[in-house]
Amino acid sequence: MKLLKGLISAAAAFVMLLNFPAAASAQQPKEYKKPPQLSAGAVCGDKLRVNITNIDEYSDSTKLIIYVSSNKLKSCTAAELKENGGSFAFTDNKKRMLKPDTRYTVRMTAEFSDSTKAETSIALKTSKYNFVTVYGGTKLYTLRDGKMKAVKTLKSDTVCRGVMTDKKGNDIAGKSRSDVKCSYIRITLPEKNGKNINNEQLYRYADYYIKNSAGKTFNRKSADSVRNLVSNNAVKMSRVTDQRYVLCGEEYSSKRLRSDCSGLTKLSMLKAGIYLTHNAYEQSVGEGRVIFNNIVKTGKNGGVVTYKIKDPNKSIDISSLEKGDLLFFVCSTNDRRPDPSYTANGIGHVAMYVGDGKMAHFTSSYGPTNHPCRIEDIEDYQSRSLKIAKAVRVII
């Protein structure tokens, strides 16, 4: 009897062992088979980054194939993209280098263990300008007689515009990937160029070259990071304790501020290597893309271009603004002579959008010493003072 019970017990254990793999298999989670969810990462003038927001849902072995403008960029596993933080970046579409201010379609196909597929796509656009941070101590070169010659060393980290070039200084944007090599980055720096009759600092743009060594001589900056840079500087200016409204003033340190509305925008943009003339009207018609315009030119009076509002009931869509956008107002202004004559209905005021429905501006309307540089809610300001008449995006 004991022998029979032992045999039955052993047989039962053996049956359980045979059934275990099937039971374990039944407990395995189903394979995730939804399309990749893509979103825009850092956007530069010559480089794009794409995030896969649901990458962690995929099995490590899931195959992902990436296409840019119908060209196969690469094939990899989900595990490889997970190791890279769930994103990928590219400077070419496998055939040509990316071009600034150009739209590209990125498509991703996920291939699963049973050979089924799921795919999605996203349209991205490179920024018009490419920005870089050039590190202090980097050698600057100029192109002379077809050769690069070192001329000086950058003293400190500097943000400016930069363009990829070959060893002869030729732009490689849009060129065949197989025919070019990025040897240098041509950077554009604003350099001091004397002062005008109002004692305002003038600048001129100068081009230099740095060797292409990402992480050592430079790093790219996305358009969004540059917008943050200039808007954060405007916010810092508003927090200076000792401040005074001074027409044409350009004195700025962490402890003392003497400036005006267009001085704030000029000094803030210089942080990104962008030079704006110290004048609200000239900034309104200078470089940049007009994103809102509710004015029409009526003539010129005393050296000042005058305008009228097209539609008094029309207001800017604040949600369409991005940090660093310049906001212009029609009011009394002057022609910037040492003894200025004021004229009504000119572009007499400028502010900078700093996010969250707020703007930074320098105004004398609260008194020259009553904290004239401040952050204000746009809707509140428009309801009791001036309405935005025009908006320009410089960082594009």
C-alpha positions, 0 to 999 in steps of 0.5 A: 500500500505504501508503495502504491501511495508513493507511486501515485504521489510521484505521478501527480508531481510529474503531471504538475511539472508537465503542466507548469510551462503552459501555466507560466506561458498563460501568465505572460502579458500580451505583446504591446502592439499600438503605434509609436507615439511621437513628439517633437524634441529639441528643434535646431536649424540643422538638427531635429530630435524626436521623442517616442513617448510610449517606448517603455510599453514595447518589448525590448525586442520590438523592431522599430524602423525610422524614415525621414521624408521617405528615406530609411534613416535606421532600424533598431530595437526598442531596447536600443531607444530605451537606452537613449532615453526614448528619443533619437536625433538626426542631421540628415535624412540619409541622403541630404543634410537638413536645411533650416526653416524646412519641414520634414516628415518622420515616420516610424514603423513598429514590427512585432513578433507575429510580423504584424506592424503599426506605424505613425508619423509626425511633421517637424520643421527646422528653425530658421536659425541654428544657435550654438553655445561656443565654449570659452577658450575655443579658438576662432578662425577666419578664412583667408586665401582659402585657408583657415587662420586662427585669429583669437580665442573666445574669452567666455561661453557665448551663445550665437548663431552657427552654421555647419560648413566644410573645410573651405567654409562652404555651407553644407545645409541641404547638400548631398550627405555623401559629398560633404563633411562638416569640418567647421561651424561658422559663427556670427558674433555681434561686436562693438562698433562705436556709439551714436549721438545718444550714447547707445552702443552700436554693433556689427556682425562678424563671422568666425569659424570654430572646429567641429567638435561637439561637446568640446568647442560647442553645443547646439541650442534649440530654439526653445532654449534660446527663447528661454535664455532671452526671456529669463534675462528680461525677467532678471532685469525686472528684479534689479532693485536699483532701477531707473527709467533713462531714455536711451540708457543701457546700463545693466548689472545685477545691482543697477539698471538704467534703461528704457523699453527698447533697451530691455529688449536689445540687452536681452537679445544680445544674450543670444548673439542677436543685435537689435537697434535701440529703438522700438520702431526700428525693432518692429520693422527689423529682423523677425517674422510678424505674427500679429499686425493690427496697424496701418501706416498713415504717414510720417511726422517729425521724423516718426512713422505714424500708424492707426489701429485697423480694428479697435476690437481685435486683440492678439491671441496670447496663446499663440505667443512664444517666449522672446516675442516682441510686443509693440504698442502705438502711442506717443513717441520720439525720433531719438534726437538728443532733444526729442520731439514727441509725436502721437501714434508712433510705435512708442513702446515695446515689451517682451513676452516671458510666458504664462500670459505675462510680459516684461517691459520698461515704462515711465508711466509709473514714474522713472523711479517707481520700479519702471522695469516690471513683469505684468499680466498682458490681459490686465495691462491691455484692459487698463492701458495700451493694446498690443498692435503688432508682434514680431518673433525674432527667434524662429 
